[in-house]
Amino acid sequence: MESRIWHQAYVNGVSPNIAFEEITMSAALERTARRYPDLASLILMGREMTYGELNQNVNRFASALAHLGIKKGDKVALVLPNIPQMVIATYALFRLGAIAVMNNPLYTESELEYNLKDSDAKMSICLDFFVPRVLSLRGKTGIEKVITCHIRDFLPPAGDDPFIKELHGLHLDIEAQDGVYEFMQLMANGDINPPRTDVAFDDPAAFIYTGGTTGVSKAVIISHANSSIAAQQFKSWLVDVEDGAERLLAVLPFFHVAGYTDIMNNAIYRGWSIILVPRPTPETIIDLTLKYKPTLFGGVPTMFVGLLSHPKFTSAKLDFIKGCLSGAAPLALETISAWEKATGSTIVELYGLSETTALATFNPWRGKTKIGSVGVPIPETDCRIVDLENGTIELKQGEAGEILIKGPQVTKGYFKNPEATAEAIKDGWLYTGDIGYLDEEGYLFIVDRKKDVIIAAGYNIYPREVDEVLYQYPKVQAACVVGIPDTYRGETVKAFIVLKQGQTATEGEIIAFCKEKLAAYKVPKYIEFRPELPQTSVGKILRRNLRDEEMARIKAQKGK
């Protein structure tokens, strides 16, 4: 690509140009299995699965899926945490040319129903606890078959370990019935040589749901090319880490674009070991870190804050950590400083979206980083800042506007949503909806978001969705939620509510109602009752005004 000012920030060994190899992630796994057949690919609480075994399991499960009728282009919904079945199922679908539809296991029934309908999924592979929820939706969605997985399937014997004993006890036995299958039984009976499918590099590989900047969730189409190219861009940036020599801690969920790219695909492309985290609490993360010594960390600010608040972590010897990557939300300066003091390693911030397969900009690895910046555009990636009104005028360095990204990792669009695709992608440029500026060296700084999406602990929360749940409560006359700063989650949700005349309500009952309708991370943490909310002349509630008022209040409190 043409020379850009930020190319001067690239460290030795990093080129602005990459000759991408046209290899799917399925083929990359086969290659890694040939290169490192005996190397641990997945580690779950001490039990290891080698790359040779992983590839064989993928083949067997792909054969089983084909026997159940899954073929190229079919959509299969995955409702799984970071367990071996998630990786096996994803790559088996890749191998068949089917599409892995990623779903957050924390989704409520209504949220999951929307995704299953929208994606045209015909099968679901899910953890046992979620099987009843999916089965209840079979008549409302296109789901015909359900495959159930158990955490215990790949655990080592419990022995005297209380945590492993607890995990062994976490299972739900599903009654035998038509259309319901056991993952392990299918895999065991699968043929080692699955049907060979002609999968083109530009064929879709996965759907990852995002609300983008507004409205209901949309399925971002992640192609095989997007998936592979993002892994190759990642490799080009990390100049001093070796194939077959690193260990990654899988705190980021694989259903999220960051876990999908930065952990799962990145590790498989390079032959790294993935340390699976079945329950991402600080205590679990610390125990796994000290036991398995991951050389690379990938996380979000909440994870780093949680670990640094735990004396067991800060007092440990952590010199095996080579570096850490953080995205999804800005990191506080004190967090970065405390992490460097505790571990001796640097947290490198990056920026990306589902629509960019998680990668757009990156602070230089072992190079010049700038506090508050999300770095510079990675190889083969271009960036522009344009005016907020029309999105056509390119702004000067230091001027804040909408961030545009262009590169081979950018999605072709949203599934069954040409209008949203046309609005987001114009002439190959992704209009991110984020506001930022480029400094004199080409480092990107995020200032705000064009719309009102709230990012809490790395998850997107769409205020309108929470508003609609609040309006369902019979005592509520008007409601509006905003994101406010939170030292642990980055942002959290606050709701402003006007009650119907003559009604009374408590904060607790509103929150309890929301917990029935929303995933836990979307539930408002704070409730403020008001006699009225600011509105436009046509009655539209001014969300931004509420947020500005809240930010002014917080600032005033800090100043006292």
KEZA-184430 format. One record per residue (C-alpha): x, y, z; residue number from 1. Coordinates in Angstrom, 1 decimal. Layout:
X  Y  Z  NUM .
...
//
This chain:
0.0  0.0  0.0  1 .
1.0  3.6  -0.3  2 .
3.3  5.1  2.3  3 .
1.6  6.5  5.4  4 .
2.9  8.6  8.3  5 .
2.3  5.8  10.8  6 .
4.6  3.4  8.9  7 .
7.5  5.2  10.5  8 .
6.4  3.9  13.9  9 .
6.7  0.3  12.7  10 .
9.6  -1.6  14.5  11 .
12.3  -3.3  12.5  12 .
11.0  -6.4  10.9  13 .
7.5  -5.1  10.4  14 .
6.6  -4.2  6.8  15 .
3.6  -2.2  5.7  16 .
3.0  -4.8  3.0  17 .
2.2  -8.5  3.5  18 .
2.2  -11.2  0.8  19 .
-0.8  -13.0  2.3  20 .
-0.9  -16.8  1.8  21 .
-4.3  -18.0  0.7  22 .
-4.9  -20.6  3.3  23 .
-8.1  -21.2  5.3  24 .
-7.9  -21.7  9.0  25 .
-9.0  -25.3  8.5  26 .
-6.0  -25.9  6.3  27 .
-3.8  -24.0  8.8  28 .
-4.8  -26.4  11.5  29 .
-3.9  -29.4  9.3  30 .
-0.5  -27.8  8.7  31 .
0.1  -27.0  12.3  32 .
-0.8  -30.6  13.2  33 .
1.8  -31.8  10.8  34 .
4.4  -29.5  12.2  35 .
3.7  -30.0  15.8  36 .
1.7  -33.2  16.2  37 .
2.7  -33.8  19.8  38 .
2.5  -30.1  21.0  39 .
-0.4  -29.3  23.3  40 .
-3.1  -27.4  21.5  41 .
-5.7  -27.1  24.2  42 .
-5.1  -27.4  28.0  43 .
-8.2  -27.8  30.2  44 .
-7.4  -28.0  33.9  45 .
-4.3  -30.1  33.3  46 .
-5.6  -32.3  30.6  47 .
-3.9  -31.7  27.3  48 .
-5.0  -32.3  23.7  49 .
-2.2  -32.3  21.2  50 .
-2.4  -30.7  17.8  51 .
-2.5  -34.2  16.2  52 .
-5.4  -35.1  18.4  53 .
-7.2  -31.8  17.8  54 .
-7.0  -32.2  14.0  55 .
-8.2  -35.8  14.3  56 .
-11.1  -34.8  16.5  57 .
-12.1  -32.1  14.1  58 .
-12.1  -34.6  11.3  59 .
-14.3  -37.1  13.2  60 .
-16.8  -34.4  14.3  61 .
-16.9  -33.0  10.7  62 .
-17.8  -36.5  9.5  63 .
-20.5  -36.8  12.2  64 .
-22.0  -33.4  11.2  65 .
-22.0  -34.4  7.5  66 .
-23.8  -37.6  8.5  67 .
-26.4  -35.5  10.2  68 .
-26.9  -33.5  7.0  69 .
-24.7  -30.4  7.5  70 .
-23.3  -29.2  4.3  71 .
-21.6  -26.2  2.8  72 .
-23.4  -23.0  3.5  73 .
-25.5  -24.4  6.4  74 .
-25.6  -22.3  9.6  75 .
-24.9  -23.9  12.9  76 .
-25.4  -22.0  16.2  77 .
-22.7  -22.5  18.8  78 .
-23.8  -21.7  22.4  79 .
-20.6  -22.7  24.2  80 .
-18.0  -21.3  26.6  81 .
-14.2  -21.8  26.1  82 .
-14.1  -25.6  26.2  83 .
-12.5  -28.0  23.7  84 .
-15.9  -28.7  22.0  85 .
-16.0  -25.0  21.0  86 .
-12.8  -25.3  19.1  87 .
-13.5  -28.7  17.6  88 .
-17.0  -27.7  16.5  89 .
-15.9  -24.4  14.9  90 .
-13.1  -26.0  12.9  91 .
-15.3  -29.0  11.9  92 .
-17.8  -26.5  10.5  93 .
-14.9  -24.6  8.7  94 .
-13.9  -28.0  7.2  95 .
-17.3  -28.6  5.8  96 .
-17.8  -25.1  4.5  97 .
-20.6  -24.5  7.0  98 .
-20.9  -21.3  9.0  99 .
-20.3  -21.1  12.8  100 .
-22.9  -18.8  14.3  101 .
-21.4  -17.5  17.5  102 .
-23.7  -16.9  20.5  103 .
-23.0  -15.7  24.0  104 .
-24.2  -18.4  26.5  105 .
-25.4  -15.5  28.7  106 .
-28.1  -14.6  26.3  107 .
-31.6  -14.8  27.6  108 .
-34.2  -16.9  25.7  109 .
-35.5  -13.9  23.8  110 .
-32.0  -12.8  22.8  111 .
-31.1  -16.3  21.6  112 .
-34.4  -16.6  19.7  113 .
-33.6  -13.5  17.8  114 .
-30.1  -14.7  16.8  115 .
-31.3  -18.2  15.8  116 .
-34.0  -16.8  13.6  117 .
-31.9  -14.1  12.1  118 .
-29.0  -16.4  11.2  119 .
-31.2  -19.1  9.6  120 .
-29.4  -21.7  11.9  121 .
-30.7  -25.3  11.4  122 .
-28.7  -26.9  14.2  123 .
-27.3  -25.9  17.6  124 .
-24.3  -27.2  19.5  125 .
-24.5  -26.1  23.1  126 .
-23.5  -26.7  26.7  127 .
-25.9  -29.0  28.5  128 .
-27.3  -26.3  30.7  129 .
-28.5  -24.4  27.6  130 .
-30.1  -27.3  25.8  131 .
-33.5  -26.9  27.4  132 .
-33.5  -23.2  26.3  133 .
-32.6  -24.2  22.8  134 .
-35.2  -27.0  22.7  135 .
-37.9  -24.7  23.8  136 .
-37.1  -22.6  20.7  137 .
-37.2  -25.4  18.1  138 .
-40.8  -24.5  17.2  139 .
-40.1  -20.8  16.9  140 .
-36.8  -21.0  14.9  141 .
-35.2  -23.2  12.2  142 .
-33.4  -25.4  14.7  143 .
-33.9  -29.0  13.8  144 .
-31.2  -30.8  15.7  145 .
-29.3  -30.1  19.0  146 .
-25.9  -31.5  20.1  147 .
-25.2  -31.3  23.8  148 .
-21.7  -30.9  25.4  149 .
-20.6  -31.3  28.9  150 .
-17.6  -29.6  30.7  151 .
-16.7  -32.9  32.2  152 .
-16.1  -34.5  28.8  153 .
-12.5  -33.4  28.6  154 .
-11.6  -32.8  32.2  155 .
-8.9  -34.9  33.9  156 .
-9.9  -37.1  36.9  157 .
-10.8  -35.0  39.8  158 .
-8.4  -36.5  42.3  159 .
-8.1  -34.2  45.3  160 .
-8.6  -30.9  43.4  161 .
-11.8  -29.3  44.7  162 .
-12.2  -27.1  41.7  163 .
-12.0  -30.0  39.2  164 .
-14.4  -31.9  41.5  165 .
-16.8  -29.0  41.3  166 .
-16.5  -28.9  37.5  167 .
-17.2  -32.6  37.2  168 .
-20.4  -32.0  39.1  169 .
-21.6  -29.2  36.8  170 .
-23.7  -31.0  34.3  171 .
-27.2  -31.5  33.2  172 .
-28.3  -34.9  31.9  173 .
-30.6  -34.5  28.9  174 .
-33.4  -37.0  28.3  175 .
-33.0  -39.1  25.1  176 .
-35.3  -37.7  22.5  177 .
-35.5  -37.2  18.7  178 .
-33.1  -34.7  17.3  179 .
-30.8  -34.5  20.4  180 .
-27.3  -36.0  20.2  181 .
-24.3  -36.3  22.5  182 .
-21.1  -34.6  21.2  183 .
-18.7  -37.2  22.5  184 .
-20.7  -40.1  21.0  185 .
-20.9  -38.4  17.6  186 .
-17.2  -37.6  17.6  187 .
-16.2  -41.2  18.7  188 .
-18.3  -42.6  15.8  189 .
-17.1  -40.2  13.2  190 .
-14.9  -41.2  10.3  191 .
-11.3  -40.0  10.4  192 .
-11.7  -38.9  6.8  193 .
-14.6  -36.4  6.5  194 .
-16.1  -35.4  3.1  195 .
-13.8  -33.0  1.3  196 .
-15.6  -29.7  0.6  197 .
-14.4  -27.1  -1.9  198 .
-14.2  -24.1  0.4  199 .
-13.3  -20.8  -1.3  200 .
-11.1  -18.3  0.5  201 .
-13.9  -15.7  0.3  202 .
-16.6  -18.0  1.5  203 .
-18.2  -17.1  4.9  204 .
-16.7  -18.9  7.9  205 .
-18.6  -17.4  10.9  206 .
-21.3  -15.0  11.9  207 .
-20.4  -12.8  14.9  208 .
-23.2  -10.7  16.3  209 .
-22.8  -7.0  16.9  210 .
-25.1  -4.1  17.2  211 .
-22.4  -1.9  15.7  212 .
-23.4  1.6  16.8  213 .
-27.2  1.4  17.0  214 .
-30.3  -0.8  16.7  215 .
-30.7  -4.5  16.9  216 .
-27.9  -7.0  16.6  217 .
-26.5  -7.7  13.2  218 .
-24.6  -10.8  12.0  219 .
-21.2  -9.7  10.8  220 .
-20.0  -12.0  8.1  221 .
-16.5  -13.2  8.8  222 .
-15.0  -14.9  5.8  223 .
-12.3  -17.5  5.7  224 .
-10.1  -14.8  4.2  225 .
-10.9  -12.4  7.0  226 .
-10.1  -15.1  9.6  227 .
-6.8  -16.1  8.0  228 .
-5.6  -12.7  7.1  229 .
-6.2  -11.3  10.6  230 .
-4.0  -14.1  11.9  231 .
-1.3  -13.3  9.4  232 .
-1.5  -9.6  10.3  233 .
-1.1  -10.5  13.9  234 .
1.9  -12.6  13.1  235 .
3.5  -9.8  11.2  236 .
3.2  -7.5  14.2  237 .
4.5  -9.7  17.0  238 .
8.1  -9.8  15.8  239 .
9.8  -11.6  18.7  240 .
7.4  -14.5  19.4  241 .
7.9  -17.9  17.8  242 .
5.7  -20.5  16.2  243 .
5.2  -23.5  18.4  244 .
6.7  -21.8  21.4  245 .
4.0  -19.8  23.2  246 .
1.1  -20.3  25.6  247 .
-2.0  -18.1  25.5  248 .
-4.5  -17.8  28.4  249 .
-8.0  -18.0  26.9  250 .
-9.9  -15.5  29.1  251 .
-11.5  -13.8  26.1  252 .
-14.5  -15.9  25.0  253 .
-14.2  -17.5  21.5  254 .
-17.8  -16.4  20.6  255 .
-16.5  -12.8  20.8  256 .
-14.4  -11.5  17.9  257 .
-11.4  -10.8  20.1  258 .
-11.3  -14.4  21.4  259 .
-12.1  -15.7  18.0  260 .
-9.2  -13.9  16.3  261 .
-6.6  -13.0  19.0  262 .
-6.7  -16.3  20.9  263 .
-8.3  -19.2  19.0  264 .
-7.3  -18.6  15.4  265 .
-4.1  -16.8  16.2  266 .
-2.9  -19.8  18.3  267 .
-3.9  -22.4  15.8  268 .
-2.2  -20.5  12.9  269 .
1.1  -20.3  14.9  270 .
1.0  -23.6  16.8  271 .
0.6  -22.1  20.3  272 .
-0.9  -23.8  23.3  273 .
-4.3  -22.4  24.5  274 .
-4.9  -22.6  28.2  275 .
-8.7  -22.8  28.5  276 .
-10.4  -20.9  31.3  277 .
-13.7  -22.6  32.2  278 .
-14.6  -19.8  34.7  279 .
-12.9  -16.5  34.2  280 .
-12.8  -15.3  37.8  281 .
-9.7  -13.6  39.1  282 .
-9.0  -16.6  41.4  283 .
-9.2  -19.0  38.5  284 .
-7.1  -16.9  36.2  285 .
-4.5  -16.5  38.9  286 .
-4.3  -20.2  39.6  287 .
-4.1  -21.1  35.9  288 .
-1.5  -18.4  35.3  289 .
0.8  -19.6  38.1  290 .
0.4  -23.3  37.2  291 .
0.7  -23.1  33.4  292 .
2.7  -19.9  33.0  293 .
1.2  -18.4  29.8  294 .
3.8  -16.3  27.9  295 .
1.1  -14.0  26.3  296 .
-2.0  -12.5  27.9  297 .
-5.0  -11.2  26.0  298 .
-7.7  -9.4  27.9  299 .
-9.9  -6.4  28.6  300 .
-9.4  -3.7  31.2  301 .
-11.7  -5.5  33.7  302 .
-9.4  -8.5  33.8  303 .
-6.3  -6.5  34.4  304 .
-8.0  -4.5  37.2  305 .
-9.3  -7.6  38.8  306 .
-6.0  -9.3  38.9  307 .
-4.1  -6.3  40.2  308 .
-6.6  -6.1  43.1  309 .
-5.7  -9.6  44.2  310 .
-2.6  -9.9  46.5  311 .
-2.0  -13.5  45.4  312 .
-1.3  -12.1  41.9  313 .
0.8  -9.1  42.7  314 .
3.0  -11.1  45.1  315 .
3.8  -13.8  42.6  316 .
6.8  -14.2  40.4  317 .
5.5  -13.4  36.9  318 .
8.6  -13.0  34.8  319 .
7.4  -15.7  32.3  320 .
4.9  -13.2  30.8  321 .
6.3  -11.7  27.7  322 .
3.6  -9.2  26.9  323 .
-0.1  -8.4  27.2  324 .
-2.7  -7.3  24.8  325 .
-5.7  -5.2  25.8  326 .
-8.7  -4.1  23.8  327 .
-12.5  -3.3  23.9  328 .
-12.1  -0.2  26.2  329 .
-9.5  2.3  27.2  330 .
-7.0  1.3  30.0  331 .
-6.4  3.7  32.8  332 .
-2.8  5.0  33.2  333 .
-2.6  3.7  36.7  334 .
-3.6  0.2  35.6  335 .
-0.9  0.1  33.0  336 .
1.7  1.3  35.5  337 .
0.6  -1.1  38.2  338 .
0.7  -4.0  35.7  339 .
4.2  -3.2  34.5  340 .
5.4  -3.0  38.2  341 .
3.8  -6.4  39.0  342 .
4.8  -8.4  36.0  343 .
7.7  -6.5  34.3  344 .
5.7  -6.7  31.0  345 .
3.9  -4.1  29.0  346 .
0.2  -4.0  28.2  347 .
-0.1  -3.1  24.5  348 .
-3.4  -1.6  23.6  349 .
-5.1  -2.3  20.3  350 .
-8.4  -1.4  18.5  351 .
-10.7  -3.3  16.4  352 .
-14.3  -4.2  15.8  353 .
-16.3  -7.3  14.8  354 .
-16.4  -5.7  11.4  355 .
-12.6  -5.6  11.2  356 .
-12.1  -9.2  12.6  357 .
-10.9  -7.6  15.8  358 .
-7.8  -5.9  14.3  359 .
-7.4  -2.3  13.0  360 .
-4.8  -0.5  15.0  361 .
-2.1  -1.7  17.4  362 .
0.5  0.0  19.5  363 .
3.9  -1.1  18.2  364 .
5.0  -4.4  19.8  365 .
8.4  -3.7  21.5  366 .
8.2  -0.2  19.9  367 .
6.9  3.2  20.9  368 .
3.6  3.2  22.7  369 .
1.6  6.2  23.7  370 .
-0.6  6.2  26.8  371 .
-4.2  6.8  25.8  372 .
-3.6  5.7  22.2  373 .
-4.8  2.5  20.5  374 .
-1.7  2.6  18.3  375 .
-1.3  2.8  14.6  376 .
-3.0  1.0  11.7  377 .
-1.5  -2.5  11.2  378 .
0.1  -3.7  7.9  379 .
-2.2  -3.5  4.8  380 .
-4.6  -1.3  6.8  381 .
-5.6  2.3  6.0  382 .
-7.3  4.8  8.3  383 .
-9.0  8.1  7.7  384 .
-10.7  10.6  10.0  385 .
-13.7  12.3  8.4  386 .
-16.3  15.0  9.4  387 .
-19.2  13.8  11.5  388 .
-22.0  15.5  9.4  389 .
-21.4  14.0  6.0  390 .
-18.5  11.7  6.4  391 .
-16.8  12.9  3.2  392 .
-14.3  15.6  4.3  393 .
-11.0  14.2  5.5  394 .
-9.9  16.0  8.6  395 .
-6.4  17.2  9.5  396 .
-4.1  15.6  12.1  397 .
-5.4  16.3  15.6  398 .
-9.0  17.0  14.5  399 .
-11.6  14.6  15.8  400 .
-14.1  13.0  13.5  401 .
-15.4  9.6  12.6  402 .
-12.8  6.8  12.2  403 .
-12.8  5.0  8.9  404 .
-10.9  1.7  8.4  405 .
-10.0  -0.1  5.2  406 .
-8.2  -3.4  4.8  407 .
-8.5  -7.1  3.9  408 .
-9.7  -8.0  7.4  409 .
-12.8  -5.8  7.0  410 .
-16.1  -7.7  6.6  411 .
-18.0  -7.7  3.3  412 .
-21.1  -6.8  5.3  413 .
-24.0  -8.0  7.4  414 .
-26.0  -11.2  6.8  415 .
-29.4  -10.4  5.2  416 .
-29.0  -6.7  5.9  417 .
-28.0  -4.9  2.7  418 .
-29.2  -1.5  4.1  419 .
-26.9  -1.7  7.1  420 .
-24.1  -2.9  5.0  421 .
-24.5  0.0  2.6  422 .
-24.5  2.4  5.5  423 .
-21.5  1.0  7.2  424 .
-19.2  0.2  4.2  425 .
-18.7  2.7  1.4  426 .
-16.1  2.2  -1.3  427 .
-14.4  -0.4  0.9  428 .
-14.2  2.0  3.9  429 .
-15.8  0.9  7.1  430 .
-17.5  3.7  8.9  431 .
-16.9  2.6  12.5  432 .
-19.2  5.0  14.3  433 .
-16.3  5.8  16.7  434 .
-14.9  9.3  17.0  435 .
-11.1  9.8  17.2  436 .
-8.1  11.6  15.8  437 .
-4.7  10.8  14.4  438 .
-1.7  12.7  16.0  439 .
1.3  14.0  14.1  440 .
2.9  10.5  14.0  441 .
-0.3  8.6  13.0  442 .
-1.2  7.3  16.4  443 .
-5.0  6.9  16.8  444 .
-6.8  8.3  19.9  445 .
-10.4  7.3  20.6  446 .
-12.4  10.3  21.8  447 .
-16.0  9.1  21.9  448 .
-18.6  7.1  20.1  449 .
-20.8  8.6  17.4  450 .
-23.8  6.7  18.8  451 .
-24.6  5.6  22.3  452 .
-23.4  2.0  22.5  453 .
-22.1  1.2  26.0  454 .
-19.0  -1.0  26.3  455 .
-18.9  -2.8  29.7  456 .
-16.2  -5.4  30.3  457 .
-15.6  -5.7  26.5  458 .
-19.3  -6.4  25.7  459 .
-21.4  -4.1  23.6  460 .
-24.7  -3.0  25.3  461 .
-27.3  -1.3  23.2  462 .
-29.2  1.2  25.2  463 .
-32.4  0.9  23.2  464 .
-32.6  -2.8  24.0  465 .
-32.4  -2.1  27.8  466 .
-34.9  0.8  27.4  467 .
-37.4  -1.5  25.8  468 .
-37.2  -3.9  28.7  469 .
-37.7  -1.1  31.2  470 .
-40.8  0.0  29.4  471 .
-42.2  -3.5  29.8  472 .
-42.4  -2.9  33.6  473 .
-46.0  -1.9  34.4  474 .
-45.0  1.0  36.7  475 .
-42.6  2.7  34.2  476 .
-43.8  5.7  32.3  477 .
-40.5  6.6  30.6  478 .
-37.0  5.2  30.7  479 .
-33.6  5.9  29.3  480 .
-30.2  4.3  30.0  481 .
-26.7  5.6  29.5  482 .
-23.2  4.4  30.0  483 .
-21.2  5.9  32.9  484 .
-17.6  5.3  33.9  485 .
-16.8  2.3  36.0  486 .
-13.4  1.6  37.4  487 .
-13.8  -2.2  36.9  488 .
-15.9  -2.7  33.8  489 .
-14.8  0.5  31.9  490 .
-18.5  1.5  31.7  491 .
-21.6  0.3  33.4  492 .
-25.3  1.0  32.9  493 .
-27.4  3.6  34.7  494 .
-31.1  3.9  34.1  495 .
-33.2  7.1  34.4  496 .
-36.8  6.3  35.1  497 .
-40.1  8.2  35.3  498 .
-42.8  6.3  37.1  499 .
-46.5  6.4  36.2  500 .
-48.6  8.7  38.3  501 .
-49.4  7.3  41.7  502 .
-46.8  4.5  41.4  503 .
-43.9  3.8  43.6  504 .
-41.0  1.5  43.0  505 .
-37.6  0.6  44.4  506 .
-34.2  0.3  42.7  507 .
-34.1  -3.4  43.7  508 .
-37.4  -4.4  42.0  509 .
-36.4  -2.7  38.8  510 .
-33.1  -4.5  38.7  511 .
-34.7  -7.8  39.6  512 .
-37.2  -7.4  36.6  513 .
-34.3  -6.6  34.3  514 .
-32.4  -9.7  35.4  515 .
-35.4  -11.8  34.1  516 .
-35.2  -10.2  30.7  517 .
-31.6  -9.4  30.0  518 .
-28.1  -11.1  30.2  519 .
-26.5  -10.1  33.4  520 .
-23.9  -7.7  31.9  521 .
-26.8  -5.6  30.4  522 .
-28.7  -5.1  33.6  523 .
-28.6  -1.5  35.0  524 .
-26.3  -1.2  38.0  525 .
-27.8  2.1  39.1  526 .
-31.4  3.5  38.9  527 .
-32.4  7.1  39.3  528 .
-36.0  8.1  39.5  529 .
-36.9  11.4  38.1  530 .
-40.2  13.4  37.6  531 .
-39.3  13.9  34.0  532 .
-36.6  13.3  31.4  533 .
-35.2  15.9  28.9  534 .
-37.0  15.7  25.5  535 .
-37.0  17.3  22.1  536 .
-39.9  19.2  20.8  537 .
-41.3  16.0  19.3  538 .
-41.0  14.0  22.5  539 .
-37.7  12.2  21.8  540 .
-35.7  11.6  25.0  541 .
-32.3  13.2  24.9  542 .
-30.0  10.4  25.9  543 .
-26.8  12.4  25.4  544 .
-28.1  15.2  27.7  545 .
-28.6  12.7  30.5  546 .
-25.1  11.3  30.0  547 .
-23.6  14.8  29.9  548 .
-25.5  15.6  33.2  549 .
-24.2  12.5  34.8  550 .
-20.6  13.1  33.6  551 .
-20.8  16.7  35.0  552 .
-22.0  15.3  38.4  553 .
-19.2  12.8  38.5  554 .
-16.7  15.4  37.7  555 .
-18.0  17.7  40.3  556 .
-17.8  15.0  42.9  557 .
-14.2  14.3  42.0  558 .
-13.4  18.0  42.4  559 .
-14.7  18.1  46.0  560 .
//
